[in-house]
Amino acid sequence: MSQSRTALVAAALLILGIGNGVPASAKTVLVTGSSQGHGLAFINDYAERGWTVIATTRTPSTATRLQTLAANFPNVTVEELDVTDFAEVDALADKYKDTPIDVLNLNGAINTFRVGRNTHGETDYPWLEQVLKTNIVGQLYVSEAFLEHIAASDQKTIAVMSAVGGLNNECSKRGSTVLPSQ
Ligand SMILES: NC(=O)c1ccc[n+]([C@@H]2O[C@H](COP(=O)([O-])OP(=O)(O)OC[C@H]3O[C@@H](n4cnc5c(N)ncnc54)[C@H](OP(=O)(O)O)[C@@H]3O)[C@@H](O)[C@H]2O)c1
């Protein structure tokens, strides 16, 4: 691995709260959207490092790769969670009310790069509402529901996944100052 790539991976792990000096065995993480993609990779990484892992997914019964992983790691517990279902969020927060959560990893979201985008003038509003409810309202709700669990932990970290698309304004600003002709 090149030096710059090693530094990038180390920075990403630090942002996610992995490897900050606290013994991994003493730490707990809750990850949303764990059945595939980044979420499943996070679960694998935290589990291998000895964390206590609460791996949430909307449909545990069909999350076969996650269930296989959990079968191999006794430190991984699979729980059902849809971030748009506030009653379900509250019930899970209550179930773990005595568990300090060091890292709340808000990974679960509708990845609009994968699921499709809308052309201006042809916006699919029910889809857009679902994206906003999942990617903004749901994230906020989960972070508030688990606030006391995080406050009670040593690490007190909320890790929020974003994307370059979330930096569009900043990118535009930078773009306007680095045009090739300038
Ligand atoms: N892929 C990329 O290149 C990229 C780049 C930058 C940022 N990101 C961000 O990284 C995160 C994961 O991306 P990914 O590529 O791994 O996406 P992905 O493969 O499409 O997986 C998205 C996950 O989100 C979960 N999810 C969707 N709706 C949910 C809901 N209502 N409640 C709870 N979980 C829900 C699903 O979890 P379950 O099916 O398990 O419930 C699914 O596992 C997203 O926040 C995405 O925006 C991705």
PDBQT file of the ligand as one rigid body, heavy atoms in Angstrom, charges set to zero:
ROOT
HETATM    1  N1  LIG A 201     -20.877   3.910  -2.548  1.00  0.00    +0.000 N 
HETATM    2  C1  LIG A 201     -20.270   5.078  -2.624  1.00  0.00    +0.000 C 
HETATM    3  O1  LIG A 201     -19.486   5.339  -3.547  1.00  0.00    +0.000 OA
HETATM    4  C2  LIG A 201     -20.471   6.111  -1.550  1.00  0.00    +0.000 A 
HETATM    5  C3  LIG A 201     -19.710   7.264  -1.609  1.00  0.00    +0.000 A 
HETATM    6  C4  LIG A 201     -19.869   8.221  -0.623  1.00  0.00    +0.000 A 
HETATM    7  C5  LIG A 201     -20.779   8.033   0.387  1.00  0.00    +0.000 A 
HETATM    8  N2  LIG A 201     -21.540   6.909   0.410  1.00  0.00    +0.000 N 
HETATM    9  C6  LIG A 201     -22.490   6.790   1.501  1.00  0.00    +0.000 C 
HETATM   10  O2  LIG A 201     -22.189   5.617   2.236  1.00  0.00    +0.000 OA
HETATM   11  C7  LIG A 201     -23.361   5.066   2.768  1.00  0.00    +0.000 C 
HETATM   12  C8  LIG A 201     -23.490   3.626   2.336  1.00  0.00    +0.000 C 
HETATM   13  O3  LIG A 201     -23.397   3.597   0.946  1.00  0.00    +0.000 OA
HETATM   14  P1  LIG A 201     -23.333   2.226   0.167  1.00  0.00    +0.000 P 
HETATM   15  O4  LIG A 201     -22.687   2.492  -1.124  1.00  0.00    +0.000 OA
HETATM   16  O5  LIG A 201     -22.789   1.173   1.043  1.00  0.00    +0.000 OA
HETATM   17  O6  LIG A 201     -24.895   2.025  -0.110  1.00  0.00    +0.000 OA
HETATM   18  P2  LIG A 201     -25.748   0.742  -0.409  1.00  0.00    +0.000 P 
HETATM   19  O7  LIG A 201     -24.904  -0.415  -0.784  1.00  0.00    +0.000 OA
HETATM   20  O8  LIG A 201     -26.829   1.185  -1.329  1.00  0.00    +0.000 OA
HETATM   21  O9  LIG A 201     -26.360   0.426   1.023  1.00  0.00    +0.000 OA
HETATM   22  C9  LIG A 201     -27.164   1.368   1.633  1.00  0.00    +0.000 C 
HETATM   23  C10 LIG A 201     -27.620   0.822   2.953  1.00  0.00    +0.000 C 
HETATM   24  O10 LIG A 201     -28.524   1.772   3.472  1.00  0.00    +0.000 OA
HETATM   25  C11 LIG A 201     -29.483   1.101   4.171  1.00  0.00    +0.000 C 
HETATM   26  N3  LIG A 201     -30.767   1.795   4.178  1.00  0.00    +0.000 N 
HETATM   27  C12 LIG A 201     -31.513   2.255   3.142  1.00  0.00    +0.000 A 
HETATM   28  N4  LIG A 201     -32.659   2.769   3.591  1.00  0.00    +0.000 NA
HETATM   29  C13 LIG A 201     -32.630   2.635   4.951  1.00  0.00    +0.000 A 
HETATM   30  C14 LIG A 201     -33.521   2.964   5.990  1.00  0.00    +0.000 A 
HETATM   31  N5  LIG A 201     -34.721   3.538   5.751  1.00  0.00    +0.000 N 
HETATM   32  N6  LIG A 201     -33.181   2.668   7.269  1.00  0.00    +0.000 NA
HETATM   33  C15 LIG A 201     -32.005   2.085   7.547  1.00  0.00    +0.000 A 
HETATM   34  N7  LIG A 201     -31.100   1.734   6.608  1.00  0.00    +0.000 NA
HETATM   35  C16 LIG A 201     -31.428   2.019   5.317  1.00  0.00    +0.000 A 
HETATM   36  C17 LIG A 201     -29.613  -0.288   3.600  1.00  0.00    +0.000 C 
HETATM   37  O11 LIG A 201     -29.585  -1.095   4.718  1.00  0.00    +0.000 OA
HETATM   38  P3  LIG A 201     -30.421  -2.426   4.950  1.00  0.00    +0.000 P 
HETATM   39  O12 LIG A 201     -30.844  -2.939   3.606  1.00  0.00    +0.000 OA
HETATM   40  O13 LIG A 201     -29.424  -3.281   5.639  1.00  0.00    +0.000 OA
HETATM   41  O14 LIG A 201     -31.548  -2.028   5.802  1.00  0.00    +0.000 OA
HETATM   42  C18 LIG A 201     -28.322  -0.501   2.805  1.00  0.00    +0.000 C 
HETATM   43  O15 LIG A 201     -27.517  -1.502   3.379  1.00  0.00    +0.000 OA
HETATM   44  C19 LIG A 201     -24.522   5.938   2.296  1.00  0.00    +0.000 C 
HETATM   45  O16 LIG A 201     -24.791   6.883   3.310  1.00  0.00    +0.000 OA
HETATM   46  C20 LIG A 201     -23.931   6.616   1.066  1.00  0.00    +0.000 C 
HETATM   47  O17 LIG A 201     -24.541   7.853   0.803  1.00  0.00    +0.000 OA
HETATM   48  C21 LIG A 201     -21.402   5.957  -0.521  1.00  0.00    +0.000 A 
ENDROOT
TORSDOF 0
